[in-house]
Amino acid sequence: TGYQVRTTPEFSQRDIDGFYPFLSEDGSTFGISFRLTKTARQRLQILSTIALGRRLFVVINNKPMDFVLIDGPITHGYLTCWKGLQQQHLEQFKKAGFKQLGKQSSSPAAKDAPHPATSELPQ
């Protein structure tokens, strides 16, 4: 079966209010939770309500990093990328002026993400 992919992002840098990095379960890359702005949170809740069963990809520097499967409404306003980021990505976010929420964690992702996605982890 084929996939339909939107070429314009649902969310962009201007929709990010802050980020929370953590060491991914693979132990060699980082995951990150992006806290969205108030208006982006509302859009995410609507999107996640009507797009059940669809994948939501995180793309950084035109490279797909990870995805979540939308299995229910996301009401907490966070998008989580569970793996694949390097330290240089985190530095890019800081240089871009994004607020880092909490300290960078060296513990596995599932325990430390401040608001884990309601969607399941990709297998």
Residue frames relative to the residue before (quaternion, step in Angstrom):
aa qw qx qy qz dx dy dz
T 1.0000 0.0000 0.0000 0.0000 0.00 0.00 0.00
G 0.4142 -0.7147 0.5105 0.2385 3.55 -1.11 0.66
Y 0.3503 -0.7122 0.5675 0.2191 3.51 -1.32 0.26
Q 0.2930 -0.6922 0.6239 0.2138 3.52 -1.22 0.58
V 0.0514 -0.7988 0.5994 -0.0049 3.55 -0.78 1.03
R 0.3531 -0.7164 0.5618 0.2156 3.54 -0.89 0.96
T 0.3517 -0.7548 0.5157 0.2017 3.56 -0.90 0.87
T 0.6824 0.3860 -0.2910 0.5483 3.58 1.25 -0.19
P 0.4711 -0.7088 0.4412 0.2846 3.60 -0.82 0.91
E 0.5026 -0.6188 0.5142 0.3162 3.54 -1.22 0.59
F 0.7841 0.1005 -0.0177 0.6122 3.56 1.11 -0.80
S 0.1043 -0.7924 0.5994 0.0445 3.56 -1.11 0.70
Q 0.7825 -0.3321 0.2380 0.4698 3.57 -1.31 -0.10
R 0.6608 0.5256 -0.3284 0.4234 3.59 0.91 -0.79
D 0.6492 0.5244 -0.3095 0.4558 3.60 1.25 -0.34
I 0.6088 0.5695 -0.3432 0.4327 3.60 1.29 -0.16
D 0.2459 -0.7820 0.5649 0.0943 3.53 -0.85 1.10
G 0.7768 -0.1514 0.1264 0.5980 3.60 1.16 -0.58
F 0.2084 -0.7814 0.5727 0.1340 3.56 -1.29 0.17
Y 0.1978 -0.7589 0.6148 0.0831 3.52 -1.23 0.68
P 0.1485 -0.8139 0.5560 0.0799 3.63 -0.36 1.19
F 0.0207 0.7750 -0.6316 0.0113 3.56 -1.23 0.55
L 0.5465 -0.5923 0.4694 0.3609 3.56 -1.20 0.50
S 0.4117 -0.7226 0.4946 0.2526 3.58 -0.78 0.98
E 0.6790 -0.5063 0.3464 0.4033 3.55 -1.26 0.32
D 0.6105 0.5485 -0.3676 0.4374 3.62 1.14 -0.43
G 0.4284 -0.7534 0.4133 0.2794 3.58 1.30 -0.20
S 0.7254 0.4269 -0.2482 0.4795 3.59 1.22 -0.13
T 0.7476 0.2626 -0.1866 0.5808 3.60 1.24 -0.22
F 0.4586 -0.6622 0.5150 0.2932 3.54 -1.33 0.15
G 0.2490 -0.6739 0.6641 0.2069 3.46 -1.39 0.38
I 0.1326 -0.7914 0.5925 0.0714 3.55 -1.23 0.24
S 0.1973 -0.7276 0.6418 0.1410 3.53 -1.16 0.71
F 0.2041 -0.7676 0.5992 0.1003 3.54 -0.80 1.06
R 0.2393 -0.7359 0.6134 0.1577 3.57 -0.84 0.98
L 0.2929 -0.7840 0.5279 0.1447 3.55 -0.72 1.09
T 0.5887 -0.5459 0.4589 0.3806 3.54 -1.30 0.41
K 0.7076 -0.4678 0.3139 0.4266 3.56 -1.25 0.32
T 0.6995 0.4525 -0.2922 0.4696 3.61 0.81 -0.91
A 0.6426 0.5076 -0.3292 0.4700 3.61 1.03 -0.69
R 0.5900 0.5608 -0.3611 0.4549 3.61 1.10 -0.64
Q 0.6538 0.5077 -0.3083 0.4688 3.55 0.97 -0.88
R 0.6500 0.5076 -0.3149 0.4697 3.59 0.97 -0.85
L 0.6405 0.5242 -0.3214 0.4602 3.60 1.01 -0.82
Q 0.6452 0.5162 -0.3265 0.4589 3.59 0.95 -0.82
I 0.6610 0.4887 -0.3069 0.4796 3.59 0.94 -0.85
L 0.6608 0.5146 -0.3066 0.4522 3.58 0.84 -0.98
S 0.7151 0.4600 -0.2667 0.4537 3.59 0.82 -0.96
T 0.6070 0.5375 -0.3526 0.4674 3.58 1.23 -0.31
I 0.7692 0.3611 -0.1940 0.4902 3.59 0.96 -0.84
A 0.7202 0.4383 -0.2424 0.4801 3.62 1.20 -0.36
L 0.1303 0.8202 -0.5444 0.1176 3.60 1.01 0.74
G 0.8015 0.2763 -0.2259 0.4798 3.54 -1.00 0.91
R 0.6062 0.5467 -0.3653 0.4474 3.60 1.23 -0.10
R 0.4416 -0.6680 0.5336 0.2719 3.51 -1.30 0.43
L 0.1623 -0.7475 0.6379 0.0890 3.51 -1.13 0.80
F 0.1934 -0.8187 0.5373 0.0600 3.56 -0.44 1.29
V 0.2728 -0.6926 0.6376 0.1981 3.52 -1.27 0.57
V 0.0494 -0.7921 0.6077 -0.0277 3.55 -0.71 1.17
I 0.0167 -0.7888 0.6135 -0.0334 3.56 -0.78 1.09
N 0.8299 -0.0016 -0.0585 0.5548 3.58 -0.77 1.08
N 0.6597 -0.5408 0.2742 0.4441 3.58 1.01 0.94
K 0.6089 0.5189 -0.3667 0.4749 3.61 1.19 0.45
P 0.3949 -0.7012 0.5324 0.2624 3.62 -0.73 1.00
M 0.2191 -0.8065 0.5414 0.0917 3.58 -0.75 1.08
D 0.7730 -0.1557 0.1879 0.5857 3.58 0.86 -0.96
F 0.1357 -0.7760 0.6032 0.1243 3.57 -1.29 0.05
V 0.2088 -0.7173 0.6392 0.1825 3.51 -1.37 0.25
L 0.3876 -0.6724 0.5793 0.2491 3.52 -1.23 0.57
I 0.3493 -0.7444 0.5272 0.2142 3.59 -0.66 1.07
D 0.0070 -0.8274 0.5601 -0.0413 3.56 -0.51 1.23
G 0.7966 -0.0146 -0.0141 0.6042 3.56 1.29 0.18
P 0.6969 -0.4655 0.3314 0.4333 3.56 -1.26 0.23
I 0.2417 -0.7448 0.6075 0.1336 3.57 -0.97 0.93
T 0.0760 -0.8570 0.5094 -0.0180 3.55 -0.25 1.30
H 0.6227 0.5910 -0.3399 0.3840 3.61 1.18 -0.37
G 0.4868 -0.7254 0.3957 0.2833 3.61 1.24 -0.12
Y 0.6051 0.5288 -0.3663 0.4690 3.57 1.22 0.41
L 0.1650 -0.7194 0.6627 0.1265 3.53 -1.20 0.71
T 0.1311 -0.8160 0.5610 0.0468 3.57 -0.77 1.00
C 0.1644 -0.7147 0.6755 0.0764 3.49 -1.07 0.98
W 0.3036 -0.8355 0.4360 0.1400 3.57 -0.31 1.27
K 0.8233 0.0292 0.0131 0.5667 3.62 1.13 -0.40
G 0.6770 0.5760 -0.3441 0.3026 3.52 -1.37 0.05
L 0.6299 0.5408 -0.3547 0.4302 3.62 1.17 -0.20
Q 0.3097 -0.7278 0.5872 0.1719 3.53 -1.22 0.66
Q 0.7001 -0.4444 0.3440 0.4405 3.57 -1.30 0.22
Q 0.6202 0.5620 -0.3464 0.4236 3.60 1.01 -0.77
H 0.6092 0.5404 -0.3565 0.4580 3.61 1.08 -0.63
L 0.6544 0.5120 -0.3157 0.4582 3.56 0.94 -0.89
E 0.6398 0.5141 -0.3199 0.4733 3.58 1.03 -0.78
Q 0.6086 0.5498 -0.3466 0.4551 3.60 1.06 -0.73
F 0.6582 0.5099 -0.3157 0.4552 3.59 0.93 -0.88
K 0.6438 0.5130 -0.3193 0.4694 3.58 0.99 -0.83
K 0.6695 0.5016 -0.2982 0.4597 3.60 0.91 -0.92
A 0.6551 0.5094 -0.3050 0.4672 3.57 1.13 -0.66
G 0.5726 -0.6356 0.3556 0.3764 3.57 1.31 -0.06
F 0.4311 0.6877 -0.4786 0.3349 3.58 1.22 0.27
K 0.4393 -0.6958 0.5116 0.2472 3.55 -0.99 0.89
Q 0.2979 -0.7306 0.5849 0.1882 3.58 -0.86 0.99
L 0.2512 -0.7746 0.5698 0.1108 3.56 -0.76 1.11
G 0.8256 0.0556 -0.0714 0.5570 3.58 -0.53 1.09
K 0.6086 -0.5502 0.4272 0.3801 3.53 -1.34 0.03
Q 0.5687 -0.5670 0.4647 0.3731 3.53 -1.22 0.55
S 0.2518 -0.8037 0.5275 0.1114 3.55 -0.70 1.06
S 0.2631 -0.7498 0.5837 0.1670 3.54 -1.15 0.64
S 0.5189 0.6149 -0.4237 0.4161 3.59 1.25 0.37
P 0.6578 -0.5203 0.3537 0.4141 3.61 -1.17 0.41
A 0.6861 -0.5727 0.3087 0.3255 3.49 -1.16 0.86
A 0.6853 0.5418 -0.3272 0.3602 3.57 0.62 -1.08
K 0.6896 0.4745 -0.2896 0.4641 3.62 1.00 -0.70
D 0.7973 0.4131 -0.1620 0.4092 3.55 0.93 -0.92
A 0.4971 0.6311 -0.4655 0.3714 3.62 1.12 -0.27
P 0.4734 -0.7171 0.4195 0.2927 3.62 -0.64 1.05
H 0.7809 0.0364 0.0003 0.6236 3.56 1.08 -0.71
P 0.1838 -0.8185 0.5286 0.1299 3.59 0.20 1.17
A 0.5841 -0.5940 0.4274 0.3513 3.53 -1.09 0.73
T 0.4961 -0.6350 0.4932 0.3275 3.54 -1.13 0.59
S 0.5965 0.5726 -0.3568 0.4348 3.55 1.25 -0.34
E 0.5397 -0.6322 0.4503 0.3260 3.53 -1.17 0.57
L 0.5712 -0.5805 0.4571 0.3575 3.52 -1.25 0.47
P 0.4932 -0.6321 0.4877 0.3454 3.60 -1.03 0.63
Q 0.4054 -0.7190 0.5127 0.2364 3.56 -1.06 0.74
